[in-house]
Amino acid sequence: MEKFKVNGKEVEFDPFDLDAMEAYLAGTALVEEQRKADCEGENPVGTLRRVCNAILDFFDDLLGEGRAVELFGQRVNVKDIFEGYRDFTTQVNGCISSYSKGLGGAQPAAAVPLNRAQRRRK
């Protein structure tokens, strides 16, 4: 379980649990879908409210019902919600990225087995 900061508050999330990872990816896809949705005739405030609600739902679905209110309060503050979402996703993506680099990269020198000629030189 990893700890992340959202709007100055610490949350726990396990980005390496496959069910959690699946929920995270589905949630970010829904937020992105709402962000890109073209709702003809919708006013700018309505658009922002729709995206903010998608982000609040993302946190409730991912971290547990009621977490969005704990993190952001009762008001729908665009700046706080957008920054909280951006910070959380940046942290989670960075955590996953730094771990996955180790999976595809070279092993530490001590763990690389030496061939016969290298062992003789030692």
Backbone hydrogen bonds in HBPLUS format (Angstrom, degrees):
<---DONOR---> <-ACCEPTOR-->    atom                        ^
c    i                          cat <-CA-CA->   ^        H-A-AA   ^      H-
h    n   atom  resd res      DA  || num        DHA   H-A  angle D-A-AA Bond
n    s   type  num  typ     dist DA aas  dist angle  dist       angle   num
A0002-GLU N   A0013-PHE O   3.03 MM  11  5.46 154.9  2.09 127.0 132.3     1
A0013-PHE N   A0002-GLU O   2.92 MM  11  5.46 160.0  1.96 151.5 158.1     2
A0004-PHE N   A0011-VAL O   2.80 MM   7  5.30 162.6  1.83 157.1 163.2     3
A0011-VAL N   A0004-PHE O   2.73 MM   7  5.30 160.6  1.76 158.6 165.0     4
A0006-VAL N   A0009-LYS O   2.73 MM   3  5.22 164.3  1.76 154.4 159.1     5
A0009-LYS N   A0006-VAL O   2.90 MM   3  5.22 162.7  1.93 114.9 120.4     6
A0017-ASP N   A0014-ASP O   3.27 MM   3  5.66 166.8  2.29 113.2 117.1     7
A0021-MET N   A0017-ASP O   2.77 MM   4  6.00 158.3  1.82 158.7 166.2     8
A0022-GLU N   A0018-LEU O   2.91 MM   4  6.03 156.0  1.97 143.0 149.1     9
A0023-ALA N   A0019-ASP O   2.99 MM   4  6.24 157.7  2.04 145.5 151.4    10
A0024-TYR N   A0020-ALA O   2.83 MM   4  6.03 155.1  1.90 148.9 156.2    11
A0025-LEU N   A0021-MET O   2.93 MM   4  6.16 166.1  1.95 152.3 155.2    12
A0026-ALA N   A0022-GLU O   2.97 MM   4  6.14 160.5  2.01 147.5 153.3    13
A0027-GLY N   A0023-ALA O   2.85 MM   4  5.94 156.7  1.90 145.1 152.1    14
A0028-THR N   A0024-TYR O   2.92 MM   4  6.13 163.1  1.94 153.9 158.0    15
A0029-ALA N   A0025-LEU O   3.04 MM   4  6.12 148.8  2.14 139.5 148.2    16
A0030-LEU N   A0026-ALA O   3.00 MM   4  6.29 150.2  2.09 144.6 152.3    17
A0031-VAL N   A0027-GLY O   3.03 MM   4  6.32 158.4  2.07 149.9 155.4    18
A0032-GLU N   A0028-THR O   2.96 MM   4  6.11 162.2  1.99 145.0 150.1    19
A0033-GLU N   A0029-ALA O   2.86 MM   4  6.04 150.2  1.95 143.0 151.7    20
A0034-GLN N   A0030-LEU O   2.97 MM   4  6.24 157.4  2.02 148.2 153.3    21
A0035-ARG N   A0031-VAL O   2.88 MM   4  6.12 150.1  1.97 147.6 156.9    22
A0036-LYS N   A0032-GLU O   2.98 MM   4  6.17 149.9  2.08 146.8 153.6    23
A0037-ALA N   A0033-GLU O   2.94 MM   4  5.91 124.2  2.25 138.6 153.0    24
A0042-GLU N   A0039-CYS O   2.96 MM   3  5.59 159.3  2.01 141.9 143.1    25
A0046-GLY N   A0043-ASN O   3.00 MM   3  5.24 117.9  2.40 104.4 119.8    26
A0047-THR N   A0043-ASN O   3.03 MM   4  6.40 152.1  2.11 154.4 163.1    27
A0048-LEU N   A0044-PRO O   3.00 MM   4  6.27 166.5  2.02 150.9 153.7    28
A0049-ARG N   A0045-VAL O   2.88 MM   4  6.05 158.2  1.93 148.1 154.6    29
A0050-ARG N   A0046-GLY O   2.96 MM   4  6.11 155.0  2.02 144.3 150.6    30
A0051-VAL N   A0047-THR O   3.05 MM   4  6.35 162.6  2.08 154.7 158.5    31
A0052-CYS N   A0048-LEU O   2.85 MM   4  6.02 164.5  1.88 152.2 157.2    32
A0053-ASN N   A0049-ARG O   2.89 MM   4  6.02 159.1  1.93 147.3 153.0    33
A0054-ALA N   A0050-ARG O   3.05 MM   4  6.30 146.5  2.17 140.2 149.3    34
A0055-ILE N   A0051-VAL O   2.98 MM   4  6.33 151.1  2.07 149.0 156.9    35
A0056-LEU N   A0052-CYS O   2.86 MM   4  6.16 160.1  1.90 153.9 159.6    36
A0057-ASP N   A0053-ASN O   2.89 MM   4  6.05 158.5  1.94 144.6 150.6    37
A0058-PHE N   A0054-ALA O   2.92 MM   4  6.10 145.9  2.03 137.6 147.4    38
A0059-PHE N   A0055-ILE O   3.08 MM   4  6.47 156.7  2.14 153.2 156.5    39
A0060-ASP N   A0056-LEU O   3.03 MM   4  6.32 160.5  2.07 149.7 155.5    40
A0061-ASP N   A0057-ASP O   2.79 MM   4  5.91 165.3  1.81 155.4 159.5    41
A0062-LEU N   A0058-PHE O   2.93 MM   4  5.98 156.1  1.99 147.1 154.0    42
A0063-LEU N   A0059-PHE O   2.83 MM   4  5.59 163.9  1.85 145.6 151.0    43
A0064-GLY N   A0060-ASP O   2.92 MM   4  4.82 136.4  2.11 124.3 132.0    44
A0067-ARG N   A0064-GLY O   3.07 MM   3  5.79 159.3  2.11 144.5 145.7    45
A0070-GLU N   A0066-GLY O   3.24 MM   4  6.54 156.0  2.30 145.2 152.0    46
A0071-LEU N   A0067-ARG O   2.88 MM   4  6.11 150.3  1.97 151.2 159.2    47
A0072-PHE N   A0068-ALA O   2.84 MM   4  5.89 156.7  1.89 150.5 156.8    48
A0073-GLY N   A0069-VAL O   2.69 MM   4  4.53 141.8  1.84 128.5 134.1    49
A0081-ILE N   A0077-ASN O   2.99 MM   4  6.13 169.4  2.00 165.0 168.4    50
A0082-PHE N   A0078-VAL O   2.88 MM   4  5.91 170.6  1.89 155.9 159.2    51
A0083-GLU N   A0079-LYS O   2.95 MM   4  5.95 165.9  1.97 151.4 156.1    52
A0084-GLY N   A0080-ASP O   2.88 MM   4  5.86 154.1  1.94 140.3 148.5    53
A0085-TYR N   A0081-ILE O   2.97 MM   4  6.09 159.7  2.01 147.9 153.0    54
A0086-ARG N   A0082-PHE O   2.92 MM   4  6.08 166.2  1.94 149.6 154.0    55
A0087-ASP N   A0083-GLU O   2.82 MM   4  5.91 166.9  1.83 151.2 155.2    56
A0088-PHE N   A0084-GLY O   2.98 MM   4  6.04 163.1  2.01 144.0 149.1    57
A0089-THR N   A0085-TYR O   2.94 MM   4  6.08 175.7  1.95 157.5 159.0    58
A0090-THR N   A0086-ARG O   2.92 MM   4  5.95 153.8  1.99 146.4 154.2    59
A0091-GLN N   A0087-ASP O   2.97 MM   4  6.13 158.3  2.02 147.1 152.7    60
A0092-VAL N   A0088-PHE O   2.91 MM   4  6.15 167.5  1.93 157.9 161.2    61
A0093-ASN N   A0089-THR O   2.88 MM   4  5.87 165.8  1.90 144.9 149.8    62
A0094-GLY N   A0090-THR O   2.93 MM   4  5.97 153.1  2.01 140.6 148.5    63
A0095-CYS N   A0091-GLN O   2.93 MM   4  6.11 153.1  2.00 146.2 153.4    64
A0096-ILE N   A0092-VAL O   2.99 MM   4  6.26 164.2  2.02 155.5 159.0    65
A0097-SER N   A0093-ASN O   2.84 MM   4  5.93 161.0  1.88 147.0 153.3    66
A0098-SER N   A0094-GLY O   2.89 MM   4  5.98 164.0  1.91 148.6 152.4    67
A0099-TYR N   A0095-CYS O   3.21 MM   4  6.35 151.5  2.30 140.6 147.9    68
A0100-SER N   A0096-ILE O   2.88 MM   4  6.07 163.7  1.90 154.3 159.2    69
A0101-LYS N   A0097-SER O   3.02 MM   4  6.17 142.6  2.16 147.4 155.8    70
A0102-GLY N   A0099-TYR O   3.11 MM   3  5.47 127.7  2.40 104.9 116.9    71
A0103-LEU N   A0100-SER O   3.15 MM   3  5.03 131.0  2.40  91.8 104.9    72
A0104-GLY N   A0100-SER O   3.39 MM   4  6.69 148.4  2.50 146.9 152.3    73
A0105-GLY N   A0101-LYS O   2.97 MM   4  5.86 129.7  2.23 144.1 157.7    74
A0111-ALA N   A0108-PRO O   2.86 MM   3  5.44 142.2  2.00 117.1 128.3    75
A0112-VAL N   A0109-ALA O   3.28 MM   3  5.39 150.0  2.38 102.2 110.5    76
A0119-ARG N   A0115-ASN O   3.04 MM   4  6.30 155.4  2.10 155.5 162.7    77
A0120-ARG N   A0116-ARG O   3.16 MM   4  6.45 152.1  2.25 146.6 153.4    78
A0121-ARG N   A0117-ALA O   3.21 MM   4  6.49 152.2  2.29 145.1 151.6    79
A0122-LYS N   A0119-ARG O   3.27 MM   3  5.33 135.4  2.48  96.5 108.0    80
